[in-house]
Amino acid sequence: MSGKILISTAYLPPVEYFSLILDADEVLVEREENYLKQSYRNRCYILSANGPHSLTIPVYLGSLHKTAVKEIRIDYSKRWQQVHLRAINTSYRSSPFFEFYFEDFEKVILKNHEYLMDLNTGLTEVIFSMLRINKPLKYTSSFIPPDSVDHDYRYRISPKKSSDFILKEYTQVFTTGSGFVRGLSIIDLLFNMGPDSSHYLKSL
C-alpha cells in the first residue's frame, strides 16, 4: 500500500500494525482522539504456555470528562512493569532471539514515562530499529473524524474485532490445540524470527 495511513498509538501492537507501516509512504499517529478503553492503545497479547495472555498498562482516566489520548497518564501504583517484564520473560526466554531483544524493551518499559503515548512511541522506535524501518512517525494536530480520510486504521485494528489480515504461519514457542495463534504482539514475531522478521513482514 502506498500513500499515508492513519493509526492509533499502541502498546507493543500486533504484527499487522507494522505490516501496514512498512507498506506506507507516510505514517500519521492519532494523538487528539478521546482515549478508547479495551484497545491496543494500552494493551498487547503475548503467547504463554496457557495460550494468549493480555498485558495491560493501568492508566489514570481523570474525571468523568473525556480525555485526549495524548494526556493519558500511566498509573505506576500497580507495579505493572514488573508484571509485564516477568510475563514476557517467562513466555519467551526459550525463544531463539530473546536475548538479542529483551533488554532493549526492558530499558524503555523501566523508564517511568509519565504519559502513555511517550512509552508507546519509545517502544515503537525500538521496534522500528529492530525491523530496519526508516521512516518518521508524524502526529495529528487536530482530531480527524472517522472515515474522513483514506486508509484510516485507528479503529479497525482492535482486540475486540476479528482481523481480516492474512498472516502467514511461523514457528512459535508454544503450540496450542488450535494451532498457530494470531493477533499477538510484534514481540512474538521478533523473539521467534529475529532479523528475518522484516523479510517476513515484506512477504505479507
C-alpha positions as CSV (number, residue, x, y, z in Angstrom):
1,M,0.0,0.0,0.0
2,S,1.4,3.4,-1.0
3,G,0.4,6.7,0.5
4,K,-0.5,7.8,4.0
5,I,-2.0,5.7,6.8
6,L,-3.7,6.9,9.9
7,I,-3.2,4.7,13.0
8,S,-3.7,4.9,16.8
9,T,-0.9,4.9,19.3
10,A,-0.4,1.3,20.6
11,Y,1.5,-0.7,23.2
12,L,3.6,-3.4,21.6
13,P,0.9,-3.8,18.9
14,P,0.2,-6.8,16.7
15,V,2.1,-7.8,13.6
16,E,-0.4,-6.3,11.2
17,Y,0.2,-2.8,12.7
18,F,3.8,-3.0,11.5
19,S,3.0,-4.6,8.2
20,L,0.8,-1.6,7.4
21,I,3.6,0.8,8.5
22,L,6.1,-1.0,6.4
23,D,4.0,-0.6,3.2
24,A,3.0,3.0,3.8
25,D,4.8,6.1,2.4
26,E,3.8,8.2,5.4
27,V,2.6,7.3,8.9
28,L,0.3,9.5,10.9
29,V,-0.4,8.7,14.5
30,E,-3.6,10.0,16.2
31,R,-2.9,11.9,19.4
32,E,-6.0,14.1,19.7
33,E,-8.8,11.4,19.9
34,N,-10.6,10.7,23.1
35,Y,-8.9,7.7,24.8
36,L,-10.5,4.4,23.9
37,K,-10.7,1.7,26.6
38,Q,-10.0,-2.0,25.9
39,S,-7.9,-1.3,22.9
40,Y,-4.3,-1.8,21.8
41,R,-3.6,1.7,23.0
42,N,-2.6,0.3,26.4
43,R,-2.6,-3.5,25.9
44,C,-1.0,-6.3,24.0
45,Y,-1.2,-10.0,23.7
46,I,1.7,-12.5,24.2
47,L,1.7,-16.2,23.9
48,S,2.1,-18.1,27.2
49,A,2.2,-21.8,28.0
50,N,-1.6,-21.5,28.7
51,G,-2.4,-19.6,25.4
52,P,-2.8,-15.9,24.6
53,H,-2.2,-13.7,27.6
54,S,-3.2,-10.0,27.9
55,L,-0.8,-7.4,29.3
56,T,-2.5,-4.1,30.2
57,I,-1.0,-0.8,31.3
58,P,-3.0,0.8,34.1
59,V,-3.8,4.4,33.4
60,Y,-5.4,7.4,35.1
61,L,-8.6,8.4,33.4
62,G,-9.1,11.6,35.5
63,S,-12.7,12.9,35.9
64,L,-15.8,11.9,34.1
65,H,-14.7,14.1,31.2
66,K,-13.3,12.5,28.1
67,T,-9.6,12.7,27.9
68,A,-7.4,13.0,24.8
69,V,-5.1,10.1,24.4
70,K,-2.1,12.4,24.4
71,E,-3.0,13.4,28.0
72,I,-3.4,9.8,29.4
73,R,-1.0,9.3,32.3
74,I,0.3,5.9,33.4
75,D,-0.5,4.6,36.9
76,Y,2.6,3.2,38.5
77,S,1.0,2.2,41.7
78,K,0.1,-1.2,40.1
79,R,3.7,-2.3,39.6
80,W,2.7,-3.2,36.0
81,Q,6.3,-3.0,34.8
82,Q,7.5,-5.9,36.9
83,V,4.4,-7.9,35.9
84,H,4.8,-7.3,32.2
85,L,8.5,-8.0,32.1
86,R,8.2,-11.1,34.2
87,A,5.4,-12.4,31.9
88,I,7.4,-11.6,28.7
89,N,10.5,-13.3,30.2
90,T,8.5,-16.4,31.2
91,S,6.8,-16.7,27.8
92,Y,9.8,-16.0,25.5
93,R,13.1,-16.8,27.4
94,S,13.4,-20.0,25.4
95,S,12.8,-18.4,22.0
96,P,15.7,-18.1,19.6
97,F,16.2,-14.4,19.7
98,F,15.0,-13.5,23.3
99,E,18.5,-12.5,24.5
100,F,19.0,-10.2,21.4
101,Y,15.9,-8.1,22.0
102,F,14.6,-8.3,25.6
103,E,17.0,-5.8,27.2
104,D,16.0,-3.1,24.7
105,F,12.3,-3.5,25.5
106,E,13.1,-3.7,29.2
107,K,15.1,-0.4,29.2
108,V,12.1,1.5,27.6
109,I,9.5,0.0,29.9
110,L,11.5,0.8,33.0
111,K,12.0,4.5,32.1
112,N,8.9,5.5,34.0
113,H,7.3,7.6,31.2
114,E,4.6,9.9,32.6
115,Y,2.4,9.6,29.5
116,L,1.2,6.5,27.7
117,M,1.9,8.0,24.3
118,D,5.6,8.6,25.2
119,L,6.0,5.0,26.3
120,N,4.3,3.7,23.2
121,T,6.4,6.0,21.0
122,G,9.6,4.8,22.7
123,L,8.8,1.2,22.2
124,T,7.7,1.8,18.6
125,E,11.0,3.5,17.8
126,V,12.9,0.5,19.3
127,I,10.8,-1.9,17.1
128,F,11.5,0.3,14.0
129,S,15.2,-0.2,14.6
130,M,14.8,-3.9,15.0
131,L,12.8,-4.2,11.8
132,R,15.0,-1.7,10.0
133,I,12.1,0.6,9.3
134,N,13.4,4.0,8.4
135,K,10.5,6.4,8.3
136,P,9.4,9.2,10.7
137,L,6.3,9.0,12.8
138,K,4.1,12.1,12.4
139,Y,1.3,13.1,14.7
140,T,-2.1,14.7,14.2
141,S,-2.6,18.3,15.4
142,S,-6.4,18.0,15.5
143,F,-8.9,15.2,15.6
144,I,-9.7,13.6,12.3
145,P,-13.3,12.3,12.2
146,P,-13.7,8.6,11.5
147,D,-13.8,7.6,7.8
148,S,-13.0,11.1,6.6
149,V,-9.7,10.1,5.2
150,D,-8.5,7.0,3.2
151,H,-6.5,4.2,5.0
152,D,-7.8,5.0,8.4
153,Y,-6.9,2.1,10.7
154,R,-7.4,3.7,14.1
155,Y,-10.5,1.6,14.9
156,R,-10.0,-1.3,12.5
157,I,-7.1,-2.8,14.4
158,S,-8.8,-3.8,17.7
159,P,-8.6,-6.8,20.1
160,K,-12.4,-6.7,20.1
161,K,-12.7,-7.4,16.4
162,S,-11.6,-10.4,14.4
163,S,-9.0,-9.2,11.9
164,D,-9.3,-10.0,8.2
165,F,-5.5,-9.6,8.0
166,I,-3.9,-12.6,6.4
167,L,-1.0,-13.7,8.5
168,K,1.4,-16.5,7.4
169,E,2.4,-19.0,10.0
170,Y,5.8,-19.0,11.6
171,T,7.2,-21.1,14.4
172,Q,6.0,-20.1,17.9
173,V,7.5,-21.1,21.3
174,F,4.2,-22.7,22.4
175,T,1.8,-24.7,20.4
176,T,-1.9,-24.8,21.2
177,G,-4.7,-27.2,20.3
178,S,-5.9,-24.7,17.8
179,G,-2.5,-24.4,16.1
180,F,-0.9,-21.2,15.1
181,V,-2.0,-18.2,17.3
182,R,-2.9,-14.9,15.6
183,G,-3.3,-11.4,17.0
184,L,-0.2,-11.4,19.1
185,S,2.2,-8.6,19.7
186,I,5.1,-7.9,17.3
187,I,7.4,-9.2,20.0
188,D,6.2,-12.7,19.4
189,L,7.5,-12.4,15.8
190,L,10.7,-10.7,16.8
191,F,11.6,-13.2,19.6
192,N,10.9,-16.1,17.3
193,M,12.3,-14.9,13.9
194,G,14.8,-12.2,14.8
195,P,16.4,-10.4,11.8
196,D,14.1,-12.4,9.4
197,S,11.1,-10.6,10.9
198,S,11.5,-7.7,8.4
199,H,11.6,-10.1,5.5
200,Y,8.5,-11.9,6.9
201,L,6.6,-8.6,7.0
202,K,7.6,-7.7,3.5
203,S,6.2,-11.0,2.3
204,L,2.7,-10.4,3.6
